[in-house]
Amino acid sequence: MDDLHVYEIRVEGHLSDRWSDWFAGLAIHHDLSDETILKGVLADQAALFGVLTKIQTLNLTLISVNRVLLP
């Protein structure tokens, strides 16, 4: 892996922190607008699509996906 990418994925509603392991170890945060933010490093796009598939499996509403390059 040449570049590490931090992904921030927002979904509607609040997920419990206990889902972190199931979502590839992404940290789970909640904001004031009733959204859950899944954030952390994913190895590649295959890992990202795996997380997105899990979001779909839980029938969660996906709000956004953002990638941030680490320096």
C-alpha positions as CSV (number, residue, x, y, z in Angstrom):
1,M,0.0,0.0,0.0
2,D,1.7,3.2,-1.2
3,D,-0.8,5.7,0.3
4,L,-2.8,5.4,3.5
5,H,-6.2,6.8,3.3
6,V,-8.5,7.9,6.1
7,Y,-12.1,7.5,5.2
8,E,-15.0,9.3,6.9
9,I,-18.3,7.7,6.2
10,R,-21.6,9.3,7.4
11,V,-24.8,7.4,7.8
12,E,-28.2,8.5,9.1
13,G,-29.1,7.7,12.7
14,H,-26.9,6.5,15.6
15,L,-25.0,3.3,15.7
16,S,-23.6,1.8,18.9
17,D,-19.9,1.7,19.4
18,R,-20.1,-2.1,19.6
19,W,-20.4,-2.1,15.7
20,S,-16.8,-0.8,15.4
21,D,-15.2,-4.3,15.0
22,W,-17.8,-5.3,12.4
23,F,-17.0,-2.1,10.4
24,A,-13.3,-3.0,9.9
25,G,-12.3,-1.3,13.2
26,L,-13.5,2.2,12.1
27,A,-14.1,4.6,15.0
28,I,-17.7,5.4,15.6
29,H,-18.7,9.0,16.4
30,H,-22.1,10.7,16.7
31,D,-22.8,14.3,15.7
32,L,-25.6,16.6,16.8
33,S,-27.6,16.1,13.6
34,D,-28.5,12.5,14.3
35,E,-25.7,11.1,12.1
36,T,-23.1,8.5,12.8
37,I,-19.5,9.0,11.5
38,L,-17.4,5.9,10.8
39,K,-13.8,7.1,10.5
40,G,-10.4,5.4,10.1
41,V,-7.8,3.9,7.8
42,L,-8.9,1.3,5.2
43,A,-6.3,-0.7,3.2
44,D,-7.8,-0.2,-0.2
45,Q,-11.0,0.3,-2.2
46,A,-12.0,-3.3,-1.7
47,A,-12.0,-2.7,2.1
48,L,-14.1,0.5,1.5
49,F,-16.6,-1.4,-0.6
50,G,-16.8,-4.1,2.1
51,V,-17.8,-1.4,4.7
52,L,-20.3,0.1,2.2
53,T,-21.8,-3.4,1.7
54,K,-22.2,-3.8,5.4
55,I,-24.0,-0.4,5.5
56,Q,-26.3,-1.6,2.8
57,T,-26.9,-4.9,4.6
58,L,-28.0,-3.0,7.7
59,N,-30.3,-0.9,5.5
60,L,-28.6,2.3,6.8
61,T,-29.0,5.5,4.8
62,L,-25.6,6.5,3.4
63,I,-25.0,10.3,3.6
64,S,-21.5,10.7,2.4
65,V,-18.1,9.1,1.9
66,N,-14.9,11.3,2.1
67,R,-11.3,10.3,1.7
68,V,-8.4,12.2,3.3
69,L,-4.8,11.6,2.2
70,L,-2.4,11.4,5.1
71,P,0.8,13.5,4.8
